[in-house]
Amino acid sequence: QVQLVESGGGYVQAGESLRLSCAASGRTITYYSRGWFREFPGQEREFVAAITWQGSGLFYADSVKGRFTIFRDNAKNTMYLQMNSLKPEDTAVYYCAADPRGNYYKGMRFGFWGQGTQVTVSS
């Protein structure tokens, strides 16, 4: 079984940066696709970014393109989300996800999820 734990969330001012981490345990998931999602209060979880197992395929929601960067360190079984130029509308609970299908494609569902980390951006 794969366990995912997010960290790095917090409270920042608009324009500042945060880096989220997602550490995997239980098994090595080098060949898994990994992704980030976020959930606003009262809304469905939405896609933020995803990365293929090799790290060469990168996918972003239009709302974060150019501001957020997803990357992974397979040697550490960890994935990251660098968030720059944060806006109040980025305030949400951020979840990381993983799936054994290594070549992520748009709309692919993920099988494993973390518990989430809160990101709050004040204006």
N, C-alpha and C positions, 0 to 999 in steps of 0.2 A: 504494500500500500504506500502511496505517496502522500507525504504531509508537506504542506506549503505554509510558510510563515512570512508575512509581510512586516516590514519595519521602515522607519524613516518618515512616517507621517508627522504632521504637526501643524502649528499655527504660524502663518507668515503674512507679511504685508504684500499687497499687489506689486508686481514687478520683481519680486524676489524669487529664489529658486529653492527646490527641494529635490532630494534624490531618494526614491523608494527602492528598497531591496526586497527580494523574494527568495528566501532560502528553502531548498528542497531537502527532505530527508526521507528515509525509508528505503530508497533505492536511488541509484544514479540515473538521472534523466537526461543524459547527454543528447539522446536522439529524439527527444520530445519537442514539439512545438510549445511555446510559452507565450502568455499574453497578459495584458492588463485590461481591466474593466473598471468602471466606476458606477456608483449608484447615488442618485440624488434623492432626497427625502420624498417618499410617496411616488417614486418613479421606478421604472424597470432598469435593471442593470444595462449599461451601454458599453460598447466596445471602445477602447482607447487605443491600444497598440498590440501588435503581435510580431513574433520573430520565429523564423524557421530554425531547425535544430543546428544548422551550420552557421546561423547568424547572417546569412547573405540575403535572406528575404525579410523585408521590413514592411510593415503595414501600419497605417495610422488613420485615425478618424480625422476628418477635415478640420474639426474644431481644435485639434492640438498640433496639426502638422506645422513644422517649422519652429515649434516651441518645446516639444517633448521629444526625447530620444530613448528608444528602447535598445538595450544591449544585454549580453549575457556573458558569463564566465563559466564555461562548462567544467573547468577544472575545480571550481568551487561549488558547482551545482546551484548556482545563484544567477538570478536575473535582476535587472535594474530598470528603473524608469527615471531618467533625468528630466526634471520639469523646470523650465526656465520661463521667465516673463509670466508668472502666474497671475491669473485674474480671479476676481471674486466668483465668477461663474464656474471655476474649476473646483470649488468647494464641494466635496463629496467623500464618500467612503470608497477607497480604492482597493480592488481585489486583484490578486494574481491568480493565474490559471496555468494548467499544463495538460498536455494530451500526448499519448504515444504516437500519434500520427505526426511525423516530424516535419512534413512540408505543408505548413499552414496554408489554407486557402480562405478567401473571403467568405465569412459566414460559418466557418467550421465551428462546431461546438467543442468545448473543452470538458474533459472528464474529471479533472481534479481542481479543487479551489482552496484558496486560503480563507482566513477569517476576516480579512479586511483591515485597513488602517485609515484613520480619519485624516483628511487634509482640509484645512480651513484657511481661506485666503481673505483677508480683510481689505476693505477699500481705503 
